[in-house]
Amino acid sequence: MNLILCHTTADFDTLGAAVGLTRLLEGSKIVLPGGCHPTVKDFLALHRDEYPLIERRAVITSDIRCLAVVDTQQRERLGKAAEWFDLPNIEKVIVYDHHLEQILDIPATESHICAVGAVTTLVVQELQKRQISLTPTEATVMALGIHVDTGSLSYDHSTPEDALALAWLMQQGVSLSVISDYIEPGLSPHLQQLLKVALEDIKTEQVHGYQVGWVILKTEDFVAGLSRLASELVDLTEIDALFLAHEFEKKGGNRLSIIGRSQIPQTNLSQIFAPLGGGGHTKAASVSLKDVNSEEILHQVVENLLSSIPHPPTARDLMSSPVRTILPSTTIEEAHRTLLRYGHSGLSVVDAGGNLVGIISRRDLDIALHHGFAHAPVKGYMSKNLKTILPDAELSEIESLMVTYDIGRLPVLENGKLLGIVTRTDVLRELHQQTENSENKGKKKEVENVPGLGELRLAPLDTFGVSRLAPALWEFLTKASLQAKQRGWHLYLVGGAVRDLLLANPDEPLLIPDIDMVVDGFHNAADVGAGVELASAIQQIYPGARLEVHGAFQTAALLWHNDPKLDSLWVDIATARTEFYPYPAANPVVEASSIRQDLYRRDFTINALALRLTPPHPGKLLDFFGGLLDLQAKKIRILHPNSFIEDPTRIYRAVRFAVRLGFHIEKQTEEYIRYAIQSGVYDRTVEENSKVPALQTRLKSELKYILQASYWKPALQMLGELEALQCIHPTLELDEGLLRQLHLMEHCLRKFDSQQQRFTHWQMRLEAIIAHLAPEYRSKVAQNLQFPADSVKRLENLAEAKNTVVEHLNNCEKPSELVKLLRNYDLPMLMFIALQSPRIVRRKIWYYLTVLSNVEPILNGNDLKKIGYKPGREYKKILDDLLMATLDGEVNDKSGAEEFLKRNYPR
């Protein structure tokens, strides 16, 4: 006999995993040793007969051969069923769980423990491996498990594996109507009353910038659905952590349950509740106790949380900016005259003490002169020796901060000289990244365990290409290189594809979805159309690919869509080229050149790598700028000092790569970014030129990449610290007010658009950023970034709408008056008004959107007709007046509604 054991008070994730296991362990039965959550109980009241459930008392213990446990690793959470592990007839014990912080004390012979959002996901993965199909009823309860335990993929501990598992379950026939019935149902009247009590009684304390709240609710009986009440309380109070305690009497003794919710980094509610016998996740956990002093227990868990809140770094933990006075004041013009006089290609730059502080090249000087910086000091353009910036001893002490925040190294003192600075953003990004590190632990480990990236420099292509690339992609590159070879050209894989290939796990073949290739063949009569010619030849081999030719330079693209082997692959093929910017933020003018110049025109060293595909040296890695070392050091480094002046979107790309790859922006690159922003060159180029694409269309594209990505928050934090939001508008800063408004925008999108997806979320975030500007700038900036007409109009009218709402809201004493005021504005406008309003205004808007706007009149048009009212235009006014009376509590039922009509609309 095979039994599957759920932990006491089983939730949907426990039940879903158990149901899935019945398909892996044929003939097995599910035992609920300690009951289940109230919502699960309601679900089973309708669906119990569809699943192989058995009462614990009905089990014949001598027949048990295999025990499987889901969603826990601890015996004590299995009630009396834990005694079955000690039976002599038990042959196998299997454990499925996703709580890594728990200690396994079950005598497991087989365990499946992994950090995913829901334990059901682990079972789904096994079902997929064995190609086992499910019935719709089985798929539905398993999907409920993933939805509930991951907050429909919105909780911090959600993983891509959960999303994939949920997608597969939907393919099995999940009932979406059942899902909607059991996910986030509204608060019952009883819970609404308790919410009111909780809002009045909640106590809070501020520690290290975080607000922690706690409250005890005392009732005569058990109350179901308090977890939903806790979530609502957190939303309404906007606190960072909450303990909701519930005390009630049962069989002559008191019972206490505590629900915890936290968004404070580096705190772990599961660990706080573990000594009391509770558990859960890092950010959401609970415990149930009996015959205890509720006040003392609650005080204990609150104090434990408060003591675990991390202390912010102090000044002695952080380094400060380099002393600018050590840099030379020689002007660009003077340096250029020196080069001309002596015929050098570059000059060493030293300080007053004769120490080497940098090198400036002829190219850097030429570009600076072209852009009108003849009298600027060379300190803004010289390249420095980076090898002495971060000694190993100091890096080991600050590495966790740097890797976590992923915005660049924290400079240190070396030989008594001050070399750098750490900002507030470093701290914010550290707190965020620590959570990401725990979620992506395996992925980070793969990158770190790639053996000897430097060894690949001279490795033959087939030495690592076959093992690291998916077979179909390897075959494609082989055929493409053959076509180039036949024409006497050199073909290179360049940019991000090489970077991702070098970082890939050798044991997991990689199918890169977007690759760039460059043809270098001017030694053999190739012209600017070589890329198009090669792409056309490849399409003859792959007729399923679509060929696109675009741009004056004849760049070609091959696109596949849902190909059985190559999936949705995008390949760009171009001839090697160099580029020149006629003025800052313009589109570059390109011309044919060599592979070296093609790589030099790119943004960062880690993207300026090329892998040769053609003989005589296939597999040779071209690394002219130290990109391989920067990959190993997880560093984002710009290729030349003027890069950000020429193209401000590279600032956004630097941030995007740093956060996405888990890298840091190296110190001097950050200085170049700050210099470009503070120089005022962007403001001047806007005044002098009608078209500045890098501050318009291309800037919007980079903002889209960032704001639609999962990592947009830390990326935006870094942009704010760099003051790079000035590229959007000179007055724009990422201050506490804007951070708070973006947080509220996320709350709005989750609350009002989590299912329908009526809004483009990245654009709403960008609109919130623009709305933070002074009213007179908003419309112009939105038009500059080519926003849709409705967004531009909303930003134009936002200030007036907000003033109207705030001015009249205090006069709304009745719910009906509030409805009459706010129903004049659509949902997006109300969201933006709420973002920029005080909490008291915001709460009234939330109340309208979540409660009042959903109230309907007790009678409808059919009812009026039955009563005897003649259909006509008057219906609308009657029903509206009836709605207002209902909102104000003057009408509560159908008979009251009819009396209202008799008084106000006699027939």
N, C-alpha and C positions, 0 to 999 in steps of 0.2 A: 504494500500500500504506500503510495506517495502522497505526502501532505505538504501544502504550502502555507506557511504561517505568516500572518500579518501582525504588525505590532499593535499594542493596545491603542484604542481610539484611532483606528485606521482612517487615513484620508484617501482621497481619490488616487494619488500617486501609488500608494501601497496597494490599493485594490486593483488598479490598472496593471501594475507589474505582476501581481498574482494571477490575474486572468491570462496575461500573456504567457506566463510560465506553465499554465495548464496545457498549452499547445506544445511546449518543449518537453514537458514530462507527461506523456500520455497516461490518461486514466487517473490523474492526480486530482485531489480535492483541496479546496481552500478553507482554512479555519480562521475565524476572527476571534482570537482568544479574549480580547477585552473590549468588544464592541467597536463602534466607529463614530466618526464625526457626524453631527446632526444632518448635514447636507448629504453625506454619503448614506446615512440611514434613510432619508427621504427617497434617495435614488433607488436604493435596494428594495424599498417598499413596492416599487413598480417593476423592477427588473431582476429581483432575486432569482426567479426561476430560470433565468437565461444563463446563469453562471453556476458552476459546480461547487456550491457552498455546502459545508457540513458543520453541524454543531460540535463543539469540543467534547461535550458529554456523550456524543454518539460515536466517538472514535474508539475502536478496539485497539488498544495500544500494542498488543502482541502482534498485530498485523502490519505495523509500521516498518518500512524498510528504508525509506528516504524522506528526509525533511529538508525543505527549501524555505529560506527566510528572506523576506523582502523588506527593504527600506530601514533596516537597523542592523547593528552588529552586536547588540547587547542583550543578554539573556533577560535582564530585569524588565525589558520592554515587551516581553512575550507572556507575561502573567504565568499562570500555572502550566501552560503548555511548554515552558522551558524545561520542566522535569522530564520531558520525552527525550531530551538529548542523552540522558543517562541510561536509557533502556539498552539492554544487551543486544537486542535485535536490530538496532540502527546500523545500517551499512554505509550510508552516505549522508552528508550534511552540506547543502549548497547555500551560499549567501550572496545576495545581490543588494548592493547599497551604493549610495553616492555621497555619503557623509565622511569625508576623509579625516575629519577631526576626531571621529569616534575611535575607540579602541576595541578591536575584535576580541570578545571573550566567549564567543560561540565556537564549539569544537568543529570548525568547518573542514571538510575534506576538499572543498572546491569553493573558491571565492571570486566574485566579479565586482570589484570596487573601483569606481572611477569618478572623477570630478565632473559630472554632468549636472544639468539643472534638475532632472527628474530620473528616478531609478527606472521608471518605465522605459526610458530611452535605451538603457542597457539591454533590456529584454527585447525591444524592437530590433536592435542591431543583431542580436542572435537569431531572431526570427528571419531577418533578411538573409543572413548567411545561409540558413538552412532552406531558404525559399519556401517558407510556410505562409500560406494565405490565411486571412482572418475573416470571420463573419462581421457584418456591420455592427452588431451589438458588442462584439469583442473589441473592435477597433474604436468604437465610441467611448467606452469606459477607459481605454488606454489613452486616448487623446485627451480625455478629461484630466487624467493624471498629469500629463505634461503641461496642459494649459494652467491648471491650478498651481502646480509646484514651481512654474517659471513665470507666473503672472502673464500668461500668453506671450512668453518670450521677452518680457520687459524687465524682469528682475536681473540684478547684476550677475548672478551665478548662471544665467542662461548661456548655452553654448551653441555653436553651429550644429552639433550633433543632435540637439533637441529639435532644432528647426527641421533637419532632415528626417528625423523620426516622425515628427508631426506630419510632414508632407507625405511620407509613405503611408501613414495611417489613413490620411484623407483619401488616398488612392484605394484603400481597402473598403471605403464606403461609410465613412463617419457620418453620423446624423448631426448636422449642424444645428438643427432645431433643439435637439437634446443638449448639445454643448451650450447654446445660448441660455437655456433654462437653468443651468447649474453653475454658470460662471458669473460672478459678481451680480447676484440678484440685489435689488434695492433693499434699503433698510425697512424692516417692519415697523408698524406704529410703536411697538414696545421698544425696539432699538432706537427709534428716533427720540423717544422720551429719555432713554438712557444717554443718548448723545448730548441732549440738552444738559443733563445733570453733569456729565463728564466735562463739558465745556465750562461749566460754572465752578467745578471743584478741582480742576487740574492744577497741579503745582509744577513749577518749572525752575530750572537753575541753569545759568550760563557758565560754561567752562571752556576755556581756550577757543572762544568764538563759536561754540556749538551750544544749542539749546536742548536740554533734556527735560522731558515731562513725565509725570506719573500721576495716577489717579486710582482710587479704589471705588468700585461700584458694589454696593451691597443689595442683594435681592433675597427674597424668600426661597426661590427655586432656581434651578439651573436655567440659564438663558442661552439659546443657540444663536450662532452668527456673530459672536463678539469679535472674531477676526476681521469681519467686514467693518464693524464699528471702529476697531482700532485703525484701520486704513483710512476711514473717513475722518477720524479725529486728527490723524497726522496731516491729511490734506488741508483741513480747515485751519489748524493752528500753525501750519508751516514750520513745525519743530523738526529737529534732526533725529531725535530718538524718543521713543515712548514706551512706557510700561503700563499696560492696562490690566489692573488686577480685578478679579471678580470673586466675591465672597458670598457663599450661600449655605444654608443648612441642609443636611441630608442624613437621615437616620440618626438623629440625635447628636451629630457632630458637625463641625464646620468644614467646608470644602473651599479651597482656594485655587484658582487658576490664574496664571499671569501670562499675558501675551506681550511679546517684545517686538518692536520694530526699530531699526536703526539704519541711518544712511551715513554714519560717521566712519570714515576710513580707519582701518587698523583696529576696529572693535569687533568682537566676536560674541554674539549673543548665545550661540550654542555652547561655548565654553563657560559663559556666565551661569547658564541654567544647568549645566551638566552635574555639578555637585549636589544639586537638589533633585536629580533624577529626571530632568527635562532634557530637551534637545531641539534640534531643527537645523537651521542654516546660520551662516554668519550674520546676516542682516534680518532674519526673521526666525524666532524660536518661541517656545512656550514650555510651561511646566504646570503640572497639576499636583496638589498636595492636600492632605487632610489633617485635621486637628492640629493646626499650627497658629501661631500669632501672625496674623496677616500683615500688621503694621511692621513688625520686625523683619519678616521675610522680604517685603517690598523694599524696606530701607536697605537691606543687605544687597539686593540685586542692583538697586540704583547706585549705591556706593561703589559696587564692583565695576559698573559701567563707567562711572565718573573717573575712577582711578585708572581705567584702561584707555581713556582718551589721550591720544599722543600729544606730547608737548611740542610746540613749534620750535624750530631751531633758533638759537640765540645768535648774537653778533659774533661771538667767538667760534661758533660752529661754521660760520659762512665767511667766504672771502669777499673782498670789495674790488671795485673797478681798478684797472691799471692806471697808474699815474701818467696822465697825458703829457706832462712836461718832459718826460724822458725821450719823447719822440722829436725828431728833427723838424725844424721850421723852414727848411729849404723849399722854395716854391717849385711848382711843376715846370714853369718856364726856365728857371735857373738850372734845374736838373736836366732838362731837354737840351739846353745850350752846352752843358758839360758833355753830354753824349755826342753831340755833333762835333764838338771840339776834339774829342779824343777817339771818336769812332767806335766806342764801346756799344755793346748790345744791352748792357744793363749796368747798374751802379749798386754798390753796397752802401747801406745806410747805417751810420753809427751814431751813438749818443755822445755827449760831451766827454764821457770817460773813455771813449774809444771802443766800447762794447758793440758788437754787431747786433742790430735790432731789426734789420730788414733788408730786402733787395727790391729794387724797382726796375722793371724792364722797359725797353723802348716802346713796346706795344702799349703798355699801360700809360706811358706818358703821351703817346700819340692820341689815344682815345680821350684822355683827360683834356688835352689841348683842344680837340675837336668839339668837345661839349662846353668849352668856355671856362675851364678851371685852371687857366694859366697861372693865376696868383694864389691858388690853393696850396697848402703845404703838402709835401709828399707823404706825410704820415697817414693820409687818408687812402693812399693808393699802393703803398709798398707791401711786399710780401715778407712775412716774418718767419724765422726759424721756429717751427712748432714743436720740435722734439724735446725742448726743455720746459715746455709749459706745464705739463702734468707729471711730476715724479710718481713712481709707483707707490711709495709709502703713503703719500697723501691721497692718492686715488682710492686706495683700499678703504680709507675712512669715509670718503664721501661718495663712493660708487653707487651705493643704494639710492641715494638722493638723485644722482644724475640719471641712472638707468630708469628709475621710476618715473621721473618727470620728463626725461627724454628730450631735453631742450639744449643740450650742450654740456661741456665739462664745467665743473666748479673749479676755477683757477686757484692755485695755491701759492704760498711763498716758497721761493727757492733761492738759496744763497742770500737771504735777507732782502730780496726784491719782491715787490708786490706785483702780481701778474694778472689778477682778474677779479670778478665779482659774482656773487650769487644773489638772485632777486627773490621777491615774494612768489613769483610764478614758479620758481623751482620747487618751492615747498608744495604749492597746490598740485603741481604735476606729479610730485613724489607720492602724495596721498592717493591720487587717482591711479597711478601706474602700479602701485603695490597690489591693488585689487586685480588689475589686468594680468600681472605677473602670476598670481595664483591661479587664474582661470586659464592662462595660456602657457602653463608650466612646461607641458610637453613640447609645445612649438618652440619655445625659447631654447629648450635643451637640444633640440635638433640642430638649431643654428650653431650653438656653441660646440657641438660635438662633430661638426664637419672637420675631418682630419686634414690639417695642413693646406689651407687655401693657397698658400704660396707655391706648393708643389705643382699646382695646375698650370703654372706659367708656361712650362715647356712640355706639358703632357700631350701625347697624341690625342686627336679628337675622339677616336673610338675607345680610348682608355676610360674616359668617364662619361662621354656623351651617351652611349648606349644605356649605361646603368642609371644615369640621372634623368634622362628624357624618356617620355612616353614613346613607345615604339613607333606610333603613327607620326609623331612630330620628328623623331629622328629620321624616319624614312623621307619625310618632306624636305628636311634640310639637306639630306644627301642628294636628292634629285635636283634641288635648286643649285647646289654647289657644282654639280655636273654640268648644268646648263651654263653657268658662269665660266667654268673651265673651258668649255668648248669655244667660247668667244674670247678667251685669253684674258679674262677679267679676274680680279680678286673679289671675293665675296666675304662679307663679315656679318656676323651676328653682333648687334651693338646694343648699348644702353641697358634698360631695365631687364631685358631678357637674360643678358649675361649675368647681371647682378643676382637675379632670382635663381639662375642655374647654379651659381657658385654657393648660394646659401641653402640650396635644396638638400634634403636628406637623400644620400645615395641609395638608401633601401626603398625609397618610394618614388618611382618614376614620375616625372613632372610633365604635365601638359600645360605649357604657358599659353594663356588665352590671347595675348597681345604681344607681338614681336616686331622688332625693327631690323631690317637688313640694309647694308650699304654696299654699293658696287664701286670699287676703286679700280679704274682701268685706263686712265688717260695715257699710260705708257704704251697702250696698245689700241689707240684710236677709238676709245669709248667717248661718247659725247654726253650732253646733259640728258638725253633721252634713254640712257642705258638702263635706268631703273624700270622704265616703262617696257622696254624691249624684253628685259628679263622676266618681268611679271607676265607679259603676254605669252612668253614661251612656257612658263610654269602653268598657266591656265590651260594650255593645250594638254598637259598631263593630268590636270585636275579640272575637268570641265564643270564640275559642280560648284566651283568657286566663282564669285562675282568679281569682275575687274572694274576698279574705279581709278580714273586719272584725274588729278586735281592740282591746282596751283600752277603758277607761271613756270615753275621749275620742273614740271612734269614728274611729280611724285606719284607713284602707283600704289594701290592697295588691293589685296586679295582678301575676300571675305567669304567665310563659310557660315552656314546657319544650321545648327543641330545636325551636323554631319556625324554619322555613326562612329567615325574614328577620330576626327579632328574637332568635333563638337562645334562651338561657335568661335572659330579661330579668326583673328584679324592680323594680317601681315602687311606692313608698310615696307616698300622697297624704293630706295632713292639712290641717286648717284652722290658720291662724296662731294661735300660742298663746304664753303665757308660763308660767313654772313657778316653784314655790316649794318649798324643802326644809324640812319640819317639824323635822328635826334632821339633823346630819351623817350621811352615808352611807345616808340613807333613800331610798325611791323618791320622786321629786318629785310634788307636787300641781300639776296643770296647769289653766289656764283660758284662754279665748279672748282674743286680743289682736291686735296689728298685726304686719305683716311685720318691722318694726324690732325689736320685742320678741322676735319669734320668732328672729330672727338673734342677738339679744343673749344668749339662753338657751343658745346653742351653745358648744362648747368653745374653739375656737381661731379666730383671725382668718381663716386661710386656708379654714376651713370655714363662715365666716359671710358668704359671698358669695351673692348671689342674682341671677339673670338673668331679667328680666321677659319673659314670653312673650306677653302680651296688649297690645292697644293701650291708650292712645295712644302708648306709648313701647316698642314691642317691641324687645328687644335691649339695653335699658338695664341696665347692671350696677350693682347696689346694693352699695356698699362703705362701710359706716358706720364701720368700725373699722380701716382701713388694711390689709386683707387682701391687696389687690393689690400693695402695696409689699412686704409680707412674702413674697408669692410670688416676686417678683423677687429679693428678698434671701435666699430659701430659708430662711425663718425660721418657727419654731413659737412663737407668742405667745398667751398666754391672754387671754380677754376681760376678766375681772375678778378681783381678788385673792382673793376667797373661793371661787373655783370649785373648787379642790382640797380645801378644807375640806368643802364640800358634797358633793362626789363624788370620792372617791379614785381611782376607775377612770380619771378624766381624766389622772392621772399616767401611767398605763400607755398611754393613748391618745396622749399627747404623745410618749412614747418610740417608740411604734409608728409614728406618722406621720413622726417625725424620721428614723428608720432606713429606713423603706420609701421615702420620697420623696427621700432624700438631702438633707434639710434639717437645721437645727440649732435647738436650743431656746435662745431668747434669754435673756439674763442674768437679767432680773427674773423671768421665768417660772420659771426654775430656782430663784430665791430663794423664790418662793411655794411651790414644791413642797417645798423643804427646811423652810420654816417650818411648813407644814401637818403634815409628818411629825413634826417635833421638838416641836410644840405638845402632843402627847399627846391631841388631840381624838378620834382614832379609838379609843384605849383607853377613854376616858370614855364614848363613845357606845355601845360594846359592853356596858359595865357597866350602862348606864342603859336600854337598849332591847333588847327580845327579837328584833327583826328589824332587821338592818342589811344590806340587799341589796347595797349597793356594796362590802361586805367579804365577801360570800358569793357568791351566784349571779352577780352582774354582774362581780365580780372574777374569778371562774373563767372567765367568757366572754372577758374581756380576756386572761387568761393563755393561754387556748386560742388566740386570734388570734395571739399573739406566738410561742408555743412550737411551733406547727405551721407557721410561716412559715420561708422559707429564711434570713431575716435574724435568727433568734431569738438567736443568740450575741451580736452587738453590742447588740441591744436589752436583753438580760439584763445585759450589762456596764454599760449606762447606768443601768438600774434599781438595780443594786448601788451604783454611785457616788452615786446620789441617796438611797440608804438606803431606797428605796421598797419593798423586800421586807418591811419591817416591817408593811406592810399585810396581809401573810399571817400574820405572827406577830411580836410586838415584838422577839424575840431573833434573828430571821433576818438574816444578813448574807451577802453574796456574797464570801466570803474565798477564799484560795488553795485551801483544802481542798475547798470546794464546786465551784470551777472545775475542779479535777482530777477530781472525781467525775462531773461532767457530761461531761467529755471521755471518761472511761472508759465512761459510759453510751452515748455515741455509738459507741464502739468495739464495745460489746456488741450494740447494735441492728444495726450493719453486719454483725457476725460471725454473729449468731444469728437475725436477723429481716430480712435484706435481701430475701429472696424471698417468704417465707410471709406477712409482715405479720400475724403473730399478735397483736402488741401495738399499742396506740394510742400512737404514738411521742411525741406531745406530752404525753400523760398520764404516760408513763414518765419524761419529763424533769421534769415537775412533781412526780411522786412522789419522784424523786431529790432535788429541792430540799427537800421536806418531810422526807425521811429524814435530812437534815442537821441537823434540829432535835434537841434533847434528846429521848430516848425518851418521856418523860412527856407531851410536847406533840404527838407525831406523829398519833396517832389522832384527837384532838380537832380538829386543823386539817383533817385529811382529811375528817372528817364535816362540818365547817363548809363545806368546798368541795364537798360532795356527791359524794365519790368513790365508786366502786363498792365493794360489800361486800368483794370479794377484795382490793382495794388497802388498804382500812382494816385488814383482818385481817393482811395482810402487814406493814404498818407497826407494828401492835401487837406482832407476834411477832419483828420484825427483830432487836432487841437481844439477845433470848434465843438466837435461832438463830445470830447472829454469835458470841456468847460460846461457845456449844457447839462450833461449828466450829473457832474459833481455839484453844480449850482442847485439843481432841482431835487436831488436825491434826498436831502435833509427834510424836504417838505412832504416826502412820501411816507405818511404815517400808516397807511393801510396797504396790504398786499396788492390790491387792485390799482392803487396809484403807482406803485412800483412797476407793475406790468404795463400800464399805459405809457409810462416814460420809456422803458427799455425796449419794448417791442417795436419801436421805431427804427431800431438798428439791427443789422444782421449779425450773425454769430461772429464772423471775423472782426468786425468793428468792436463788438463788445469785448472780445478777447483782448484787443489792443488797448481799449480804454481801461480794462482791468489791470493790465500789465503796468500801466503808468499811474495808477491811482493808489491812495492809501488803503491799508488793509480793511478799514471799515467800509469803504466803497466797494472794494473787491469782494468782500463777503456778501454784500447785497446783490452784486452781479452774479456771483456763484449761486446764490439762493434762487435768483430768478431763473438762471439757465438750468439748474439741476432739479428744481422743485416746481416753481410757479409756472414756468413755460409748459410744463407737462400736464397741468391741470386743465380739465375740459368741463364744459357745462354739463350739469346732470341730465338735462334734456337735450335732444337734438331736433333737427327739422321734422323728422317723421313723427316724433312725439308731439310737436306743436300742431302738426296736421291732424293727428288723432284727437287732440283736445278740441280742435275746432277752429284753429287759426288759419286764415286764408293765406296760402303761400304768396310770398312777395318780397320786396326789398326790406320790409320791416323785420323779416326773420333775422337778418344779420344783427340789427340793433337789439332785438329781443334776446338773442342768444349771447351777445356780448355783455349786455346788462346782467343776464343770468350768471355768466361766468364771473363777473366782478363780484356779484353777491356771494357766489360760491367761494371765491378767493378770500373774501372778508369774513367768512363764517356765518353770513346771514342765512344762507341756504345750505342744508346738510344732507338732505335726502330728496326723493322724488316728490313726496307730498309737500315738503317745504317749498320746492321749486314751483309746484302748481299754485300754492298760496301766493308766492311772490308774483306770479303772472296775473292772478286775479286782482291783486292790489295795484299793480303798475301797468298792466295791459288788459283792462277789462274788455271782454268781447261785446 
